[in-house]
Amino acid sequence: MRRPDQQTTTRPAPEATLGNGTGPAGPDAAPGAGPAAQSGAPGAGPDTPPAGARSAGPGEPSGPPAATGTPAARPGSTGTGSAGTGSAGTGSAGAGFTGFTGEPTAEGALAPYLRGQAAEFLRSLRLHHEYSAPADAGGHGAAEAARALRRAARRIGGSLHTFRAALDPHWADQLRGELAWLTGILAREHAYANRLARLVDALHLLSGPTLPAARGARAAGEAAGADAQGRAALGVGAARAAALLERRLTLARTRSHSAALQALGSSRFHAIADAVALLASEVPAPSGHAGRAAAASLLEPAELAEQRLLTAVAALPPDDTGPYNEAQDAAWHQARLLLRLHRYAHEVVLGGADPGLTAPGHALDLHRDAVEAAGAAAAAARTPRIAPATAYALGVLHADQRHGVESARAAFRETWPYATALAAP
């Protein structure tokens, strides 16, 4: 993100690491993408992460809030995949800020954005209370209001993280941590419901009647016999596997729903709502000369968020590293969280989202969903004393979700618009 009179230079890229709400990954980090969360443990949350954790998370609209400015044209987006030359972190790989002719300030851009998101938060909270009345409990309206509430909370928290220097740092850190807690609590029920639907649908597809035809007459006969045996074994275990997953994930979803209701009625949440209500009318500014200087322009912190994203994408493992490796998941999750932070910074500075990042963001959301679904299938397969046919069906399901992870990674590489960021030096 560079002003027109600024020369293109290579800025040292800061290390992009997930943190506990104070690191560069941002404010949305929710506890638990690990085995506990995948196995349905009640205290583990799937992802609202950045610090990252759910972008539009699954089922959430990906569109930005109402625009307050005119987005600049995105340069340097002619290549895809790993084609191109250059290195991440240079102006040629900028993710949409080059050519910006204004000088966005905290008062002119950040404060209106935060006030708008705070108003959206309060509006969604009111709708959630209305739709959660006994007559409407559990309805579609309550779920939509909860998603809108999370979206507004994530955008507020992400902006507080990126533009911390333009605000009162103590206030920003405190509110960001509380919003991360809230989004983590609210996201879990939605995540478990989506995970269950994804896994059950996959089981139905895997145990369906149709099979791909083998090539060659002899191969066709041998493959037909092997496939018939495998399909029979899978058909026996698929129904039991689906029932097992439904018990585990429905229990986790019910506990998450209870935890969310408890959180929304707590004094901690009411304190958050009061803070957001104050934010809707007043954005605390930094004190002192240094603080006022930092608030003079938002380009520097937004550029830093951009550099972190490009560095993280450049560090992703190449697509020729062999079979799926679970150890690589963390780097992809980190890229997803940093992409979200960059998108929010783009909305603040340019008044709208970068359309070129919609498809890559969706691919990273699918990647996260497939990783968590694979973990849930593996955890269910470790249930004591399950029948061999059930374990077999869960093993096939786990492999299918791992294939989904690889497909999502390929889709991201194909849609990533800044080719130089994928050409790691």
LINBEL-V632047 format. One record per pair of residues at least 24 apart in sequence whose C-alpha atoms are under 6 Angstrom apart, sorted by sequence separation. I is the first residue (numbers start at 1). J is the second residue. D is the distance in Angstrom with one decimal. If there is no record, write none. Layout:
BEGIN
i;j;d
I;J;D
I;J;D
END
This chain:
BEGIN
i;j;d
26;50;4.3
27;51;3.9
28;52;4.2
29;53;4.4
124;148;5.9
374;398;4.9
25;50;5.0
26;51;3.3
28;53;4.7
124;149;5.2
25;51;4.2
26;52;5.5
153;179;6.0
25;52;5.6
374;401;5.1
121;149;5.2
207;235;5.4
336;364;5.7
309;338;5.2
21;51;5.2
309;339;5.9
121;152;5.3
370;401;5.4
150;183;5.5
370;404;5.8
117;152;5.4
370;405;5.4
306;342;5.7
305;342;5.6
367;405;5.1
367;408;5.1
200;242;5.8
302;345;5.6
363;408;5.3
363;412;5.3
360;412;4.9
360;415;5.6
360;416;5.6
192;249;6.0
192;253;5.5
189;253;4.9
189;256;5.1
188;256;5.9
189;257;5.6
186;260;5.7
185;260;5.7
10;90;4.8
8;91;5.2
2;97;5.9
4;99;5.3
1;97;3.7
2;98;4.7
3;99;5.9
1;98;4.9
3;100;5.7
314;421;5.1
314;422;4.8
314;424;5.2
310;421;5.6
168;284;5.7
168;285;5.2
167;285;4.7
168;286;4.3
167;286;4.8
166;294;5.4
165;294;5.8
166;295;4.0
27;157;5.2
27;158;5.6
26;158;5.8
26;161;5.7
48;184;5.3
46;188;6.0
45;188;5.3
27;176;5.8
241;390;5.3
240;390;5.9
28;180;4.7
237;389;4.4
27;180;5.4
237;390;4.1
30;184;4.4
238;393;5.4
237;393;5.3
118;276;5.6
234;393;5.3
119;280;5.8
118;280;5.1
115;280;4.3
111;283;6.0
195;373;5.9
158;341;5.8
106;295;5.3
105;296;5.2
105;297;4.6
104;297;5.5
105;298;5.6
104;298;5.6
40;249;5.8
42;252;5.7
40;252;4.9
42;255;5.9
89;307;5.2
89;310;6.0
88;310;5.5
88;311;5.8
110;348;6.0
71;350;4.8
69;350;5.8
69;351;4.3
68;351;4.6
67;351;4.6
52;337;4.4
67;352;5.2
50;337;4.8
64;353;5.7
16;308;5.9
1;303;4.9
25;338;6.0
93;418;5.8
93;420;5.8
81;413;4.7
81;414;4.8
87;420;5.6
88;421;4.4
80;414;5.8
86;420;5.2
84;419;5.3
85;420;5.4
80;416;5.8
83;419;5.6
84;420;5.4
38;375;5.3
39;376;5.4
80;417;5.4
82;419;5.8
38;376;4.5
80;419;5.1
39;379;5.2
77;417;4.9
79;419;4.9
82;422;5.2
77;418;5.1
82;423;5.7
END
